[in-house]
Amino acid sequence: MLRRALQLALGRAVFGRGLGTHRGGSTLDWNGKMSEIKKKIQSVLPGGAWTQLHDTSYLPPEHSDVVIVGGGVMGLSVAYWLKRLERPRGAIRVLVVERDHTYSQASTVLSVGGIRQQFSVPENIQLSLFSIDFLRNINEYLAVVDDPPLDIQFNPSGYLLLASEKGAAVLESNVRVQRQEGAKVCLMSPEQLRNKFPWINPEGVALASYGMEHEGWFDPWSLLQGLRRKVQSMGVLFCQGEVTRFVSSSSHAETPSGEEVTLKRVHEVHVKIDHSLEYQPVECAIVINAAGAWSGQIAELAGVGKGPPGTLQGTKLPVEPRKRYVYLWNCPQGPGLETPFVIDASGAYFRREGLGNNYLGGCSPTEEEEPDPENLEVDHEFFQDKVWPPLAQRVPAFESLKVRSAWAGYYDYNTFDQNGVVGPHPLVVNMYFATGFSGHGLQQAPAVGRAVAEMVLHGNFQTINLSPFLFNRFHLGEKVHEHNII
């Protein structure tokens, strides 16, 4: 009876109004409005098809097998490998939560996009060797049917590292390790350096190392967009919002050394929706902390480090934001198209940018010079005082350079040993890390994403053994000693 009465009343109302005009609008406007009203009434009638009265498409799902906190290249790489390695297809529901949908402050897009094998730790070399293969064959991994091929604008010009007399022995030792791991790197004397790169002033250089293949730089934004496009085609879900809380359960256990610890398991992630007071709880089985510079804060939300100092329970994730400046300058008489990515013995670096005699460069500050990370304002005096002098001494043409622009970005800086943190937390048992790479995360993201996916799906590292990068080392005091942190 209710259905019939509403249909009759609705029919009479529409018929009556259809002969005239509604105040402030035409008959067609009124009929359109009544059509919408009719749809809403039909949606709540018994037996009628249900139509949502409010759009909730911007909310994350209520359930997801894996929630990845951080939608930069690292988080997207984990999402990609989880979906690629899952068996059967479609077995895992993956949600990526990213608070900055514009990526305007993302470390990924504010970096200079370099990739090298010239590290001193075997695992770092292996990560970069895997990643360069991924990048050189990008469309074998990230192609999407009916979409154009992905071009990350890879420039294979190599890296050139310069060492003073003081650093020559370490550089030579590093190259020995690199060659053992399969990297093609040669050593150059000052005379060889001058012959190959006549624009360099070799004064003060005792030895140089040059990557002969599989090194250079690429466009970070293109890689980010390519990964995002691919994982969306694989069914990965995205949400713009901020993780504000974890809901977990606890149990007690004892370590082999007799220390009593509390084990936690995250069951629910609370996501605050952007520009809204709403939040959505998402039930999950696994959390991936790929929040970059803010991953230390995310870990703290999950209870990491909340215990007595000196205990495993009280060991924090030592990752924090550190601000780094990048400067773009023009120099008409500067080095030519075959210029490698140069890292001076002073720590200053530069590479070419495009074809118009433009260059990108910078230098990491000392611990005492660390700038305030509260904002991304650029200190132009830092270039004048710390970057330009050593570069102009090394490349005399840079005496006449003109700075065109500059920006700042964040390192996810691991204050313990400046190396990545990969794999599960020992006490928050379903939280996994992919963070803390202190400036070389972008170039190693393809390999790290696979490593984390292997640990989640199989319980161990399979392609590259990254056990030295596990969280436990912070409690045990076992630093990974990488000499080539830039």
N, C-alpha and C positions, 0 to 999 in steps of 0.2 A: 504493500500500500504506500509506504514512504517513497519508494522509487517512482511509482506511477504518479503520485501527487506532485513530486518535484519536477518530473518531466512535463506534466500538463502545465504547471505554473510557469516553467521556464519557456515553454512553447508560446503561451499567451503573451508573456512579457516581450519576447523577441518579436512576435507578430505585431503587437501594438506599437512598439517603438519603430518598427521597420517602415511605417508609412510616413513618418515625419523626420525631423532632425533633432538631435540631442543638443542641448545648449552647450555652445563652445566647441562643437565638432560635427563632422558629417555623419550621415547614416552608416557609411562604411566603417568609420572609426568606432561607432557604437556597436555595430555588429561584430567587429573584431574583439572588442572588450567582452561582449557577451559570450563570444566563443571561448575565450579564456576562462570566464566564470563557469561556463558549462563543463569545461574539461575538469576543473577543480572539483565541482560537485560530483561528476561522474566518477572521479578517482576515489571518493570516499564512500560511494554507495556499495552496499553489500553485493559481492560478485563482480564489481566493476574492476577494470584494470587499474593497478596502483601507479600513480605518478607522484614523484616527490614534490612537495609544496615548496621546499627550500633547497637550493643548490649547495651540496656538500662536497662537490668534486675537488675542492681545494684541500680537503682534509686528507691526512694519510689513512691507510687502511687500519682497521682495528687489530689485525693480526698480520705478522710477517715472520717468516722463518729467520731471516737475517736483517738486522737494521745496521746500516753503515752510516756513521756520524761523520759527515764531511764529503762533499761532492766535487772536490778537486780531482786532479789526475790520479792521485793515490787511491782515493775512495772508489773512483770509477774503474780503475784497474782491478781492484779486488772484486767489484761487482761483475766485471767482464769475465774474469777467470772462474768465479763461482758458477756462472751460467754456462761457460764453455765446458767445464769439467764435470758438471752435474750429470748424474745418471739415475733414472731416465731423464730425457728432456722435459723441462717444465716441473721438475721435482721440487725446486727450491724457489720460494717467494722472497725476493730481495727488495728492500726499500732503502733508498738513499735520501738522507736528510741533509739539506744544505741551507744555511741561513742567508747567504748572499747570492741570490739568483743571478745578479749581474756580474758576479765574480770581480767586482771592481777593486776589492782588497785581497783577492786570492793570491797566494804565493805562486801558484802555477803561472798565471798570466803576467805577473810582474817580474818574472825571472828573465835571465838573458838566454836561456834555452840551450846551454852547452851540454855536450855528452862526451865523456872521456873514459879511457881504461887506465889512465895514469894515476892509480892509487897505490898504496903500499900494503894494504890488507887483501889477501887472496879473495875473500868473500865479496869485497867491494868491486874488485876486478871482474869476478864472475857475474855479478849482478849487471854490470855495465855491458859486458859482452853479450849476455842474453838480451838486454834491452836494445842494443844497437841492431841486433838481428831482427827484433820485432819492428823497430822503426824503419829499417831499410826495406822490409817486406810488409809495410803497414797494411796494404790492401788485401793481403792474404789473411789478415786477422780482422780488420775492421770494415771491410767492404759490406755495403748494404744493398740488397737487390733493388734495382731501378733508381738508385741514387748515384750521383757522379763519384768517380774515384777520389780518394782522400789524398791531398798533397800537403805534407807538413813542411815543405820547403827546406829539406835537409841540405846543408852545405858541408861537404866532407873535407874541410880544409885542415883538419887536425888540430892538435894542441901542441904548443911549444912552451915548455917549462924551463926557466932559467935559474941557475944556482950559482951562488957565490962560492968562494973557496971554502967557507965554513959549511955550506950545505951540499957540496959536491959528492961526498962519500955517501950521504943518505940518498941522494938522487940516483947514484949508480946502483945502490942496493935495491932501491925501488924498481928500477928498470929490470933488474935480474928477476925479481918476483913477477913482474908483469909478463915478461917473456915466458916464464915457466907456466903461466896460466893461459898462454896462447895469444897474447896481445903483441902486435907488431909495432915496436917502439925502438928507435935508434938513438944512440948517444952522439952528440956533436961537440967538437972542440970550438973554442972561440973563432978560430980561422974558418972552420967549416960553416959556422953560423954566419959569419960575414959574407962568405961566398954564396950561400943559398938565399940569405935575406939581407941584401946590401943596405937596406934602410935601417938596420939595427946598429946601434953603437954597442959593441961587445965589451966595453970597459967595465971591469968588475965582475964579468961572467967567467967562471972557471969551467962550467960544463952545462950542457943543455940536453934535454930529451924531447924528441919529436915523434908524435904519433903518426905513423905512415898510412894507416887506414882505420876506418870505423870510428873516427873521432870528428867532431865539428860542432855544429849547432843547428837548431830547427825552430819552427814557430810553435811556441807552447799553446797558443790559443787554438791553432788548427788541431793539435793533438787532443786538447780538451773537448772540442766540439765533435771530433771524430769518435772519441770514446763514448761521449754522451749519446750521439746518434745511434751507435752500435748497440749499446746496452738497452736503450729504449726499444730497439727492434727485437731484442732478446727477451723482452717482457719485464725488465727492471722498472720499478715504480720510483717516482720522485716526489719529494715534498719540500716546499719552501717553508722553513721554520727553524726553531732553535730547541735543542734538547735541554730541558730544564731539570729533569729528575729521573732517577732510576728507582724502580720498586724491585726489591730483591728479597730472597729468603736466605737464612743463615743456618749453618751447622758447625759443629766444633770438631777439630782434628788435632793430631799431634805430629810434628815433623820428626824425621829420624834423629834429630839432635835433641829431642825432648821438648821443643818449644810448642806451647799450645797456641793454635791459630784458629781464626774464624773463617770458614769458607763461605763465600757468597755466590749466589746465582741470580742474575738479573732476569726477571720475568716480564717486566713492563718498562717501556721507555715513554716518558711524557714529552710530547712535542708541542711547543707553543707556536701557534700559527702567526706568521708575519703580519704586522700591522693589525693585530687583533688581541683581545683578551682571552680568546678561546685556546684550549689546548686539547690534544687528542692523545689518550693512552694507547700505545701499540704493544700488544703482547708479542713476545719474540722468544726465540731459542738461543740466538747468538747476537752479540753486539760487536761491531768492528769500530775501533777508535782510530779514525783517519782524519781527525780534526786539525791536523797540522799544528800551527803555532799555539792553538788553544786546546790541544789534546791533553795537556796537563790538567786543565780545569775540568774537562770531561771525565778524566780518570778520577779526580777528586770527588765529583758528583756520585761516582759509583762506589766510593768508600776507599779507594786506593790511597794508601799512605796515612790512614787514620788509625794510628796505633802508637805504642810506645816507641820513641826514637831508638834506632839501632836494631830494631826487630824487622822481620819480613813484613809484618802487619803495618809497621810504621814507615816503610820505604815508599817514598813518593815517586811518581813518574817525573823525572827531572827535565821536562820539556817546557820551554817558555818562548814567547815571541821576542825576536831580536830584529831590530830595524836595519835594513841595508839599503844604501843609495845606489842608483844606476844613473849614469850621465850619458847623454847623447851629444856628440860634437861633430863638427864638420872640419875637414882639413884638406883643401884641394891638392896639396902636395904629399898627402899621406900615403901609407903603404898600399899596394895594389890588390888585385882581385884574389891572388893566391895567398893572402895573409892568413896565417893560422890564428887560433885563439891563443893569445900570448899571456902568460903569467910570469911576471917579473919576480926576481928574487926579493924585492921589497914587499910583495903581496899585491901590488897593483896589477890590474889585468885590463885587456881590451880585446875586441874583435870588430871586424867590419860589420856594417849593417846596410844591406842593399848594395846598389851600384853607384851611388852618388857621393863617394868619398865621405860617408858618414861612419861613425864608430860608436860602439857602446863600451862602457868601462866603469870601473869603480875600484874599491879596495875595502876589505873588512877592517873595522876599527879595532884598536886594542881594547882590552877589558876596561881600562880606565876611560876610554873614549866612547863607550857604548852609548848611543843616543836613547832618548826617552821613547819607548814603543807605544805610548798612548795615542799617537797620531802618526800619519804618514807624510808629515811635512818634510821637505828636503832642506838639508844644510848645504848651501852652495859654497860656503867657506871651506867645508871639508874637501871639496874638489880642489880648490885653490891651494890649500895647505898640504894635503896628504896624497891626492891622486895625480894632479898635474905634474908636480916636480919630478917624481921618479919616472913617469912616462915620457916627459920631455927629454929627460936625460938619456933614456933608452932609445927613443925614436926622435931624433932632432927635429924632424918635420913638425912634430906636435907642439913646438914652440909657438907656432902661429895658429893653433886651433881656435875654434869658436864654439862654445857650448850653446846648443840649440834648445835643449830641454832636459828635464831630469824627473825622476820619480823615485819613490821608496816602496819597498815591499818587505814582507816578513820571512825570516828563517824560522822553521820549527826547530829551535836550537836546543840540542841536548847538552845541558851544562856538565854532564858527567864525563862524556868522552867524544861528543860531536858525531856519533854514529847512530844508525837507525835502531829502532826498537821494533822487533818483528815477532809475532806469535802470541800465545795466550798469557794472561796474567796467572800467577800460581795460586792466588787466593780468590779472586773474582773469576771463577773458573770458566765462564762463558763470554768473557771480554777478551778480544784479540786486538793487538796493536799493529799499526802500520804508520809509523810516525818517527820524528826525531832525527831526520837525516841531515839537518843543519846545512842546507844549501845544495845537497846532491840528491834530493828526493825525486825531483822531476825526471832526471835522467835514468833513475833506477826503478821508477814506478812500474813499468811493465813486468819486470822480474819479481819485484816485491809483491805485487798483486797476485801473481801465481803462487808464490811461496805461502802467503796467508791462506789462499784458497785450498792449497794442499793440506795445510795444517787443520783447517776446519773440516774438510771432507775426509781426510785419511788419518789424521792424528799425528802426522810427521812431515818434515820437509822431504821432498822427493827429488826435485830438479837441482836445487842448490841447498846445501846444508848451512842454514843460517843460525845454528845453535849459539854461536858467539854473540848474536844480537838479541837473545832472549832477555826478558825483564829481570830474571834472577841475578844477573851480573851486578845490578845496582846494590843489592843487599850484600853480595859476596865481595864487592870491591874489585871486580875483575874488568878493568878497562880494556876496550878495543883500541889499540894504539895506531891510529891512521895519521900518517905524516902529511898527506896532501889534502888538507881541508882548506878551502878557499873562502 
